[in-house]
Amino acid sequence: MTDKQQNMMLDWMRKIHQLEYAHRYESLHYSKLERIVGISAFVLTTLVAFSYRFPSVEPDIFDSLPFFLKHNFFVPIGSAIAAILTGILTFLKPSERSETHKKTGSNYEKLRHRIELIITSSELHEKEFTKKMASIKEDWDDLDAINVSNRHFIQGKNKVNSFKKYPKELSFLDDVRA
């Protein structure tokens, strides 16, 4: 394997590593969103359900309460917010999205490990190397990866760059070397 080929493989590995982390961050984001929205909906519906059992309040204290805490406002407003939160869980399906990104991150990790094996294996014949790289490129192209947010992509890129293990991006190309 030539230096140019090795740098190309390292560049591929860097890109795959970045996408792996980006999908992991995206998975964690949706998992956290589901937990926050789900717990909020649960607490709010429980409060609304048991609001009929709250102790009665003296009239002068009742009059000093903000309008949204008065029962005739609290129940419909709380119910509407709970319905919206439940709708968010139903239509956004954060748990499914989290699982999809987690699986995609794992697929990128498997692909990265295959590249690591090629890089660290003993000298490969040119034909064997080309065959293995074509297989990796084909598998990479076949990954049915969904997009990640720009924020999580940048987080993944920064995480991988912090390792300081990869050469300059696209350094295997002659016009990029500096």
Wavefront OBJ file of the C-alpha trace (Angstrom):
o trace
v 0.000 0.000 0.000
v 1.420 3.367 -1.021
v 1.504 6.434 1.220
v -1.156 8.038 -0.958
v -3.429 5.019 -0.562
v -2.855 4.908 3.180
v -3.667 8.618 3.507
v -6.817 8.099 1.457
v -7.851 5.261 3.771
v -7.123 7.407 6.809
v -9.206 10.193 5.277
v -12.091 7.790 4.733
v -11.667 6.518 8.259
v -11.751 10.084 9.620
v -14.981 10.839 7.730
v -16.574 7.615 8.901
v -15.425 8.285 12.466
v -17.002 11.767 12.344
v -20.292 10.364 11.063
v -20.191 7.642 13.704
v -19.946 10.239 16.476
v -22.492 12.548 14.811
v -25.060 9.739 14.785
v -24.245 8.849 18.394
v -24.820 12.478 19.431
v -28.055 12.585 17.417
v -29.222 9.368 19.111
v -28.515 10.812 22.549
v -30.382 14.013 21.603
v -33.558 12.158 20.629
v -33.315 9.898 23.658
v -33.065 12.954 25.923
v -35.941 14.680 24.087
v -38.165 11.636 24.579
v -37.324 11.453 28.280
v -37.966 15.164 28.912
v -41.207 15.342 26.922
v -42.456 11.988 28.227
v -41.837 12.802 31.892
v -43.342 16.273 31.448
v -46.492 14.830 29.869
v -46.771 12.209 32.612
v -46.373 14.732 35.437
v -48.792 17.194 33.863
v -51.507 14.603 33.187
v -51.126 13.281 36.726
v -51.536 16.788 38.134
v -54.590 17.407 35.987
v -56.122 14.065 36.943
v -55.629 14.611 40.658
v -56.491 18.319 40.616
v -60.061 17.414 41.559
v -58.730 15.899 44.772
v -56.658 18.929 45.818
v -57.762 20.427 49.089
v -60.109 23.338 48.800
v -58.600 26.788 49.080
v -60.015 29.643 51.104
v -61.800 32.236 48.902
v -59.352 35.066 49.675
v -56.339 32.831 48.816
v -58.166 31.545 45.720
v -58.713 35.124 44.530
v -54.980 35.897 44.903
v -53.898 32.913 42.741
v -52.801 33.617 39.166
v -55.568 32.785 36.681
v -53.777 29.737 35.252
v -53.746 28.014 38.656
v -57.492 28.310 39.097
v -59.180 25.005 38.404
v -61.412 26.244 35.581
v -58.265 27.342 33.663
v -55.723 24.830 34.948
v -57.545 21.716 33.754
v -58.068 22.777 30.107
v -54.679 24.469 29.790
v -52.879 21.542 31.446
v -54.791 19.053 29.317
v -53.996 20.963 26.126
v -50.275 21.119 26.974
v -50.277 17.405 27.840
v -51.971 16.664 24.499
v -49.328 18.702 22.661
v -46.520 16.889 24.483
v -48.104 13.531 23.694
v -48.496 14.625 20.069
v -44.804 15.462 19.933
v -43.985 11.947 21.122
v -46.458 10.416 18.679
v -45.504 12.319 15.555
v -41.767 12.950 16.054
v -41.195 9.429 17.405
v -37.966 10.365 19.191
v -37.381 6.832 20.486
v -37.450 5.429 16.938
v -35.179 8.189 15.686
v -32.801 7.593 18.574
v -32.637 3.893 17.786
v -32.127 4.537 14.054
v -29.214 6.898 14.733
v -27.744 4.480 17.262
v -27.853 1.668 14.719
v -26.376 3.883 12.007
v -23.552 4.923 14.347
v -22.839 1.251 15.004
v -22.750 0.538 11.258
v -20.215 3.333 10.779
v -18.166 1.926 13.639
v -18.097 -1.535 12.010
v -16.968 0.011 8.740
v -14.244 1.988 10.523
v -12.974 -1.188 12.190
v -12.700 -2.876 8.791
v -10.519 -0.014 7.567
v -8.400 -0.271 10.715
v -7.819 -3.966 9.979
v -6.676 -3.185 6.445
v -4.351 -0.401 7.595
v -2.789 -2.516 10.340
v -2.551 -5.771 8.367
v 0.712 -6.841 6.827
v 1.605 -5.656 3.353
v -1.248 -6.311 0.950
v -0.770 -6.927 -2.722
v -2.079 -4.067 -4.838
v -4.899 -6.185 -6.267
v -5.977 -7.403 -2.801
v -5.844 -3.882 -1.393
v -7.940 -2.489 -4.264
v -10.496 -5.266 -3.797
v -10.834 -4.598 -0.048
v -11.139 -0.856 -0.564
v -13.785 -1.337 -3.267
v -15.723 -3.529 -0.828
v -15.532 -0.866 1.878
v -16.565 1.865 -0.553
v -19.520 -0.261 -1.686
v -20.609 -0.913 1.897
v -20.253 2.776 2.697
v -22.403 3.694 -0.301
v -25.001 1.121 0.737
v -25.377 2.522 4.238
v -28.888 3.905 4.387
v -27.880 6.733 6.674
v -30.260 9.508 7.540
v -29.002 13.040 7.974
v -27.844 14.437 11.286
v -28.190 17.993 12.456
v -25.386 20.372 11.586
v -24.706 20.879 15.303
v -24.176 17.171 15.921
v -22.069 16.806 12.767
v -19.780 19.591 13.973
v -19.654 17.988 17.443
v -18.626 14.676 15.850
v -16.025 16.395 13.702
v -14.579 18.259 16.688
v -14.492 15.065 18.747
v -12.567 13.187 16.056
v -10.227 16.137 15.443
v -9.453 16.216 19.170
v -7.841 12.766 18.827
v -5.145 14.270 16.569
v -4.753 10.861 14.884
v -5.675 11.679 11.312
v -3.705 13.522 8.630
v -4.999 16.744 7.136
v -8.364 16.360 5.415
v -7.966 15.228 1.770
v -4.160 15.219 2.137
v -3.930 12.247 -0.226
v -4.735 14.659 -3.075
v -1.664 16.377 -4.522
v -3.223 19.856 -4.703
v -4.269 19.768 -1.008
v -0.901 18.990 0.553
v 0.646 21.902 2.355
l 1 2 3 4 5 6 7 8 9 10 11 12 13 14 15 16 17 18 19 20 21 22 23 24 25 26 27 28 29 30 31 32 33 34 35 36 37 38 39 40 41 42 43 44 45 46 47 48 49 50 51 52 53 54 55 56 57 58 59 60 61 62 63 64 65 66 67 68 69 70 71 72 73 74 75 76 77 78 79 80 81 82 83 84 85 86 87 88 89 90 91 92 93 94 95 96 97 98 99 100 101 102 103 104 105 106 107 108 109 110 111 112 113 114 115 116 117 118 119 120 121 122 123 124 125 126 127 128 129 130 131 132 133 134 135 136 137 138 139 140 141 142 143 144 145 146 147 148 149 150 151 152 153 154 155 156 157 158 159 160 161 162 163 164 165 166 167 168 169 170 171 172 173 174 175 176 177 178
